[in-house]
Amino acid sequence: MFETILYPTDFSDVAQKALVYIDQLKSAGTKKVVIVHVIDSRTMDLLVYAPTSYMTIEKDLREDAESKIELMKKHLEKSGFSVSVRVEVGIPSNKILRLEEEEDVSLIVLGSHGKSNLKEMFLGSVSESVIRAARKPVLVVKR
């Protein structure tokens, strides 16, 4: 039923918690997991005024994300999933929705709140945007 899962992560605690749910979906026929981390371009735009270069900062953020994702990838592969990894730069909700189509996923599994505190009173801004616009089912993991 849910052959391919898109798993967006910002490495928050609730995003980590979502891995447990993905493991349980193996018995529902899940074969592949696409792990994606989106480096928020709006944050990068603010860093243009930092003394170090934009490219250096992006490279450091990308390398940090890739090393964190590697642990998740190994965990999921050990559980029997085929795993692909994407590290993107852009507006997180827009990139996630684009990847929903591009990767032809069956389900999106994401945490209800990420690292941003702006809209956390009710639902994280990224998860809210994805829920509203996604064409495929979305499993939202609460704190």
N, C-alpha and C positions, 0 to 999 in steps of 0.2 A: 504494500500500500504506500509506504513512505520510502521509496527506493533511494532517493538522494536528499540529504539534509543540508541546508545552508546554516552554518553556525557562526554568526557574527560575534566577535568577542572584543571587549575593551579591557580584559584581564581583571575586571572587578570581581568581588566575591560572588555576586549573583550570576555572573557569566560563567564562573568556574562551577557553580552549582548545576548549571544547565548540562554539563558533561554527564552527570549521573543519569539524566533523562535520556540523553542520546544513547548511552549504553543500553538502557532498557528498550529502546526502539529497535535493537538488533533482532529481537524476536518478532517484530512486526514487519520484517522483510527489508530493513534498511541495509544497503550495501555500501553506500558511499557517503562521506561527509566532506563538505567543502568548508574549511575554516577560513574566515576572513576577518582581518583587522583593518579598520579604516583610520588612517592618520587624518585628523580633521584639518582640512585646508584653511579653515577660518583661524585656527590656532596658529598655523604656519604663517599666515598673512601677518599676524601680530608680531611674529618673531623676526620679520624682515628688518626691524629696527635694532635687533640684537647685534652685538659686536661680531659674533661669528656668522658665517655665511649661511644662507637659506639651505643650500645644498648640503652643507655639513650637518646641519640640524636634522634635515630630512633623512640623511644617510644614517645618523645615529638612532633616530626613532625607528627607522625600518629595521636596522640590525637588532635593536632591542626587542621589537615585536616578533621578528623571525626566531629569535632564541627562545622566547616564551612560548610561541606556537609549537616549536619543535617538541616540547614536552607533551603538549596536548596531542600532537600527531602520533607520537610513539604510543601513548596511552590508547588512542582509538585504534591504531593498527594492531596493537596487542589484543584488543577486543574483537578483531576480525574485520574491521572496516577498511575499505579503500579510502585513502585520504588525499585531498589536494589542498593546497594552501594559497591564499591570495593576500597580499598586503597592498592596499590601495591608498591613494591620497585623494581626498575630496570631502564632500559633505556626507557623513556616515549614512543617514537614512536614504539619500539618493543613490549612493553606491550599492547599498544592500538591495534596494529594489531593482537596480539595473542587473545585479548579479543573480537575482531570483530568476529573471528571464534568460540571461546569458548562460547560466549553468543548468537551466531546466530542472530546477529543484522541485521536490514533492512537498517539502515542509521547511519552514524556517523556525529554528529554535533559538530563542534569545532571552536574556535576562530582562526583568521588568525595569530595573534601574541600573544605570551605569555609573560612571565616575563623576558626571556633572551633577551639581546640586541645584540647578536652576528650576527644574520642574518636578523634582522628586517627591513633592507632596502627594501627588496622585499617581503619576506614571512617568517614567523617564521619557524625555522628549524624542529620543531616537526610536524607542520601542513603540511609542504612541504613533509616530509618523509611519512606521512600518506596518503596524496593525491596520491603520486607516487605508493604506494604499496597496497593500500586498494582494496579489491575485491568488496566491496559494495559501494553504492553512498556516497559521502562526501559533506555535506553542510558546507561551510566555511563562517563564519560570520566576516565581515570586521569591522575595528574600526569604 
